[in-house]
Structures are given as C-alpha cells and as structure tokens.
Amino acid sequence: MRIVLLEGDQTGQELLLEAIRVLDPDLLGIPITFERFDLSLRIAPLAFAAPIGSGDFARAL
C-alpha cells in the first residue's frame, strides 16, 4: 500500500506525524510506503509552476 503525504504550512503537522506513527508497517503487518510532498509556502511557486497534471506530485495522486 502506498500513502501520499501532503505536508506543508497549516496542514496539522503534529497530527500527520501521529497518523504516520500508528500506520507503522511493522505494527500492522502489511507493507506500506509513504511518499512525501512538501506543499509549504516556501516551495509553492515552484510546485505549481508546471501545469496541473504534470510532475511527480500529480502522478502520485
């Protein structure tokens, strides 16, 4: 199972970290990979410069 994490400003980072902790693959006994994307304001101009539907972020969704 692959889970895409959309991290960034005002995303509830502390809640996201706890969610990741309880989804520990060893604890659940299933293979899980996490793919992280930084959507913070400092990279937003770069992240959204390309047309929607292109790039790693769009492919992950």
C-alpha positions as YAML, in Angstrom:
chain: A
units: angstrom
residues:
- id: 1
  name: MET
  ca: [0.00, 0.00, 0.00]
- id: 2
  name: ARG
  ca: [1.28, 3.47, -0.85]
- id: 3
  name: ILE
  ca: [0.16, 6.55, 1.07]
- id: 4
  name: VAL
  ca: [0.83, 10.03, -0.28]
- id: 5
  name: LEU
  ca: [1.57, 12.62, 2.42]
- id: 6
  name: LEU
  ca: [0.89, 16.26, 1.59]
- id: 7
  name: GLU
  ca: [2.92, 18.22, 4.09]
- id: 8
  name: GLY
  ca: [3.22, 21.96, 4.40]
- id: 9
  name: ASP
  ca: [2.09, 25.10, 6.16]
- id: 10
  name: GLN
  ca: [-1.06, 24.77, 8.23]
- id: 11
  name: THR
  ca: [-1.53, 21.05, 7.48]
- id: 12
  name: GLY
  ca: [-1.57, 19.90, 11.09]
- id: 13
  name: GLN
  ca: [1.96, 18.52, 11.06]
- id: 14
  name: GLU
  ca: [1.68, 17.13, 14.60]
- id: 15
  name: LEU
  ca: [-1.44, 15.15, 13.64]
- id: 16
  name: LEU
  ca: [0.21, 13.90, 10.47]
- id: 17
  name: LEU
  ca: [3.20, 12.63, 12.44]
- id: 18
  name: GLU
  ca: [0.91, 10.74, 14.85]
- id: 19
  name: ALA
  ca: [-1.05, 9.23, 11.96]
- id: 20
  name: ILE
  ca: [2.18, 8.00, 10.39]
- id: 21
  name: ARG
  ca: [3.21, 6.53, 13.73]
- id: 22
  name: VAL
  ca: [0.04, 4.43, 14.07]
- id: 23
  name: LEU
  ca: [0.33, 3.29, 10.44]
- id: 24
  name: ASP
  ca: [3.66, 1.62, 11.16]
- id: 25
  name: PRO
  ca: [4.03, -1.26, 8.66]
- id: 26
  name: ASP
  ca: [5.67, -3.47, 11.30]
- id: 27
  name: LEU
  ca: [2.82, -2.84, 13.73]
- id: 28
  name: LEU
  ca: [0.09, -3.53, 11.15]
- id: 29
  name: GLY
  ca: [1.90, -6.39, 9.46]
- id: 30
  name: ILE
  ca: [1.32, -5.05, 5.95]
- id: 31
  name: PRO
  ca: [3.70, -3.35, 3.53]
- id: 32
  name: ILE
  ca: [3.17, 0.42, 3.50]
- id: 33
  name: THR
  ca: [5.28, 3.07, 1.81]
- id: 34
  name: PHE
  ca: [4.92, 6.79, 2.37]
- id: 35
  name: GLU
  ca: [5.57, 9.25, -0.42]
- id: 36
  name: ARG
  ca: [6.04, 12.79, 0.91]
- id: 37
  name: PHE
  ca: [5.40, 16.06, -0.88]
- id: 38
  name: ASP
  ca: [6.25, 19.45, 0.59]
- id: 39
  name: LEU
  ca: [3.45, 21.93, -0.12]
- id: 40
  name: SER
  ca: [4.76, 24.65, 2.14]
- id: 41
  name: LEU
  ca: [4.59, 28.26, 1.05]
- id: 42
  name: ARG
  ca: [8.34, 28.45, 0.52]
- id: 43
  name: ILE
  ca: [8.16, 26.00, -2.39]
- id: 44
  name: ALA
  ca: [4.62, 26.73, -3.63]
- id: 45
  name: PRO
  ca: [5.72, 28.90, -6.58]
- id: 46
  name: LEU
  ca: [7.96, 26.07, -7.80]
- id: 47
  name: ALA
  ca: [5.46, 23.31, -7.12]
- id: 48
  name: PHE
  ca: [2.63, 24.94, -9.00]
- id: 49
  name: ALA
  ca: [4.62, 26.49, -11.85]
- id: 50
  name: ALA
  ca: [4.01, 23.47, -14.07]
- id: 51
  name: PRO
  ca: [0.56, 22.74, -15.48]
- id: 52
  name: ILE
  ca: [-1.74, 20.74, -13.23]
- id: 53
  name: GLY
  ca: [-1.46, 17.07, -14.06]
- id: 54
  name: SER
  ca: [2.28, 17.08, -14.65]
- id: 55
  name: GLY
  ca: [5.19, 16.19, -12.43]
- id: 56
  name: ASP
  ca: [5.75, 13.79, -9.54]
- id: 57
  name: PHE
  ca: [3.03, 15.28, -7.35]
- id: 58
  name: ALA
  ca: [0.28, 14.75, -9.93]
- id: 59
  name: ARG
  ca: [1.48, 11.22, -10.73]
- id: 60
  name: ALA
  ca: [1.42, 10.30, -7.05]
- id: 61
  name: LEU
  ca: [-2.17, 11.35, -6.68]
...
